[in-house]
Amino acid sequence: MADLWPGLDGPKISYISPPPSESWRRMWPRSIAILGSTGSIGRSALAVIEKYADRFEVAGLSCARNAACLAEQAARFRPPCLAVLDAAAAWKLRDLLPQGYRPRILEGAEGYAELASLPQAGTVLSAQSGAAGLAGTLAAALAGKVICLANKESLVLAGDLVRGICRRTQAAVLPVDSEHNAIFQCLTGRGQEAANLLLTASGGPFFGKNRANLADVTAEQAMRHPTWRMGAKISIDSATLMNKSLEIVEACHLYGVPSSRIRVLMHPQSVVHSLVEFDDGSLLAQMGAPDMRSALANCLLWPLNKPSGAPALDLARTGQLTFHEADADAFPALALARQALSGRGGLCVVMNAANEAAVELFLRGTIGFLDIPRLTGAAMREHRAAHPHAMGRPFCPPLAAESLSELKNEVDALAARITRLDRHSRDMVCQLAKKDGNK
Ligand SMILES: NC(=O)c1ccc[n+]([C@@H]2O[C@H](COP(=O)([O-])OP(=O)(O)OC[C@H]3O[C@@H](n4cnc5c(N)ncnc54)[C@H](OP(=O)(O)O)[C@@H]3O)[C@@H](O)[C@H]2O)c1
């Protein structure tokens, strides 16, 4: 199996986790818990699972507050365990479940962590949106699961921590994000010949627009992604190119490479999902229709290669494939990842939190589109100025714990530290936006 893996501890690629165990690979049906099953990724994953009903058992499903959708999914897949954000959502959910089906209903952050570590589930899909997904990813890693990772924020906030846990518990990460999944596929068996990783970016709905064109765009326009159907937060991130910034950080952590070996290529057709450049200068690309079921099937069924339900790609009908440099002036969010990675000291946490807060304000109509990267950059500068001694140092020091219980305590303490900085950074953005409003 090692030859299917991108490469562990090598000089060119040092993948974030060891491969899944031989027993997981041979185990069918696979039992799976899904964090964020009511979202865009969660629903696509259930479509793949339904297509291969004899290969999967659903052990758990979760949402935040969309109890109606979760009840409908639960009635279909009958998992023994469900998790929701709070008591009100749990109450509503109980009312909506069919008679005679009484699953355990877990609540809040602890409930999600319990769902991510259910003993019967060998596989966890981490597909909650935003920083809220971190707790579930960490719990799955601590429990030694095979983690199909869609929640990129987990690696932006705590990539080193996830890596450290996986090395100790033998948890494995399979990347769902389409670009990182494409790179994972291109690297199969060839990680130590990889020179550079090339992330493609569709450019979202505003590809080709200049800075002046973007001043007055609305949330509705920003949500109208030309090629992908996704949740609200990632749709706005795609429009600002912050999504690509987050993905640069994600790729650094997944593949153990510096950001200098990651390039971004604008590719509006979203057909080439990403590429690897090898030592001899040749490129290997992974292509397909823009449909997340492909990457999900690749992870859920790994290492089997089976139809996902996504349409096959007809290149003759696609016509032209074009590639361009990004416009750094119109999309300043793209530069933020490299600044955050070089500064370290928690700057990635600040970048992610500030962006999430700014996106919420934009969706509520409180700030403009260009204010999203401006406020995110301002929060990063404030953090840098307030903590000059933290710069250049890792925010999460290497794990020191020797036993599993010590490891859990250490991870809890580091996660609490990340959460504090996350909250502080969100507050900072709200204050900066308020100051702007008062001018
Ligand atoms: N969509 C894509 O094509 C795509 C592609 C690559 C990577 N990703 C990544 O995958 C993740 C999910 O994206 P998505 O587009 O599927 O998002 P989404 O459609 O907004 O769904 C998010 C899911 O997380 C749940 N959730 C939201 N807030 C939560 C909270 N505070 N605590 C617990 N659960 C919460 C939602 O429950 P409710 O339904 O109850 O709100 C829903 O189940 C993100 O990290 C995104 O960056 C997405």
The ligand as an SDF file (V2000), in Angstrom:
LIG
                    3D

 48 52  0  0  0  0  0  0  0  0999 V2000
  -18.9470   22.4560   -1.2080 N   0  0  0  0  0  0  0  0  0  0  0  0
  -17.8690   22.1070   -1.8550 C   0  0  0  0  0  0  0  0  0  0  0  0
  -17.9040   21.8670   -3.0730 O   0  0  0  0  0  0  0  0  0  0  0  0
  -16.5520   21.9840   -1.1250 C   0  0  0  0  0  0  0  0  0  0  0  0
  -15.4140   21.6290   -1.8630 C   0  0  0  0  0  0  0  0  0  0  0  0
  -14.2130   21.4620   -1.1810 C   0  0  0  0  0  0  0  0  0  0  0  0
  -14.1300   21.6620    0.2000 C   0  0  0  0  0  0  0  0  0  0  0  0
  -15.2570   22.0310    0.8830 N   0  0  0  0  0  0  0  0  0  0  0  0
  -15.1500   22.2520    2.3260 C   0  0  0  0  0  0  0  0  0  0  0  0
  -16.0620   21.3550    2.9650 O   0  0  0  0  0  0  0  0  0  0  0  0
  -16.6000   21.9670    4.1480 C   0  0  0  0  0  0  0  0  0  0  0  0
  -18.1270   21.9800    4.0170 C   0  0  0  0  0  0  0  0  0  0  0  0
  -18.4800   22.7750    2.9040 O   0  0  0  0  0  0  0  0  0  0  0  0
  -19.9860   22.8020    2.3420 P   0  0  0  0  0  0  0  0  0  0  0  0
  -19.9450   23.6030    1.1140 O   0  0  0  0  0  0  0  0  0  0  0  0
  -20.5240   21.4110    2.3110 O   0  0  0  0  0  0  0  0  0  0  0  0
  -20.7040   23.6430    3.4940 O   0  0  0  0  0  0  0  0  0  0  0  0
  -22.2880   23.7950    3.7670 P   0  0  0  0  0  0  0  0  0  0  0  0
  -23.0540   23.4030    2.5660 O   0  0  0  0  0  0  0  0  0  0  0  0
  -22.4610   25.1550    4.3140 O   0  0  0  0  0  0  0  0  0  0  0  0
  -22.5660   22.6940    4.9110 O   0  0  0  0  0  0  0  0  0  0  0  0
  -21.9410   22.7900    6.1600 C   0  0  0  0  0  0  0  0  0  0  0  0
  -22.3470   21.6400    7.0520 C   0  0  0  0  0  0  0  0  0  0  0  0
  -21.7960   21.8820    8.3550 O   0  0  0  0  0  0  0  0  0  0  0  0
  -22.8660   22.0790    9.3090 C   0  0  0  0  0  0  0  0  0  0  0  0
  -22.4870   23.1780   10.1900 N   0  0  0  0  0  0  0  0  0  0  0  0
  -22.4990   24.5070    9.9030 C   0  0  0  0  0  0  0  0  0  0  0  0
  -22.1000   25.2050   10.9820 N   0  0  0  0  0  0  0  0  0  0  0  0
  -21.8420   24.3160   11.9520 C   0  0  0  0  0  0  0  0  0  0  0  0
  -21.4350   24.4320   13.3130 C   0  0  0  0  0  0  0  0  0  0  0  0
  -21.1880   25.6320   13.8820 N   0  0  0  0  0  0  0  0  0  0  0  0
  -21.2760   23.3050   14.0340 N   0  0  0  0  0  0  0  0  0  0  0  0
  -21.5220   22.1070   13.4740 C   0  0  0  0  0  0  0  0  0  0  0  0
  -21.9390   21.9080   12.2060 N   0  0  0  0  0  0  0  0  0  0  0  0
  -22.0880   23.0170   11.4510 C   0  0  0  0  0  0  0  0  0  0  0  0
  -24.0950   22.4050    8.4760 C   0  0  0  0  0  0  0  0  0  0  0  0
  -25.2880   22.0880    9.1840 O   0  0  0  0  0  0  0  0  0  0  0  0
  -26.6920   22.8750    8.8370 P   0  0  0  0  0  0  0  0  0  0  0  0
  -27.1250   22.3080    7.5090 O   0  0  0  0  0  0  0  0  0  0  0  0
  -27.5870   22.5110    9.9520 O   0  0  0  0  0  0  0  0  0  0  0  0
  -26.3510   24.3240    8.7650 O   0  0  0  0  0  0  0  0  0  0  0  0
  -23.8630   21.5070    7.2580 C   0  0  0  0  0  0  0  0  0  0  0  0
  -24.1710   20.1810    7.5760 O   0  0  0  0  0  0  0  0  0  0  0  0
  -15.9890   23.3720    4.2170 C   0  0  0  0  0  0  0  0  0  0  0  0
  -14.8610   23.3440    5.0230 O   0  0  0  0  0  0  0  0  0  0  0  0
  -15.5560   23.6550    2.7610 C   0  0  0  0  0  0  0  0  0  0  0  0
  -14.4800   24.5400    2.6730 O   0  0  0  0  0  0  0  0  0  0  0  0
  -16.4570   22.1920    0.2400 C   0  0  0  0  0  0  0  0  0  0  0  0
  1  2  1  0
  2  3  2  0
  2  4  1  0
  4  5  1  0
  4 48  2  0
  5  6  2  0
  6  7  1  0
  7  8  2  0
  8  9  1  0
  8 48  1  0
  9 10  1  0
  9 46  1  0
 10 11  1  0
 11 12  1  0
 11 44  1  0
 12 13  1  0
 13 14  1  0
 14 15  2  0
 14 16  1  0
 14 17  1  0
 17 18  1  0
 18 19  2  0
 18 20  1  0
 18 21  1  0
 21 22  1  0
 22 23  1  0
 23 24  1  0
 23 42  1  0
 24 25  1  0
 25 26  1  0
 25 36  1  0
 26 27  1  0
 26 35  1  0
 27 28  2  0
 28 29  1  0
 29 30  1  0
 29 35  2  0
 30 31  1  0
 30 32  2  0
 32 33  1  0
 33 34  2  0
 34 35  1  0
 36 37  1  0
 36 42  1  0
 37 38  1  0
 38 39  2  0
 38 40  1  0
 38 41  1  0
 42 43  1  0
 44 45  1  0
 44 46  1  0
 46 47  1  0
M  CHG  2   8   1  16  -1
M  END
$$$$
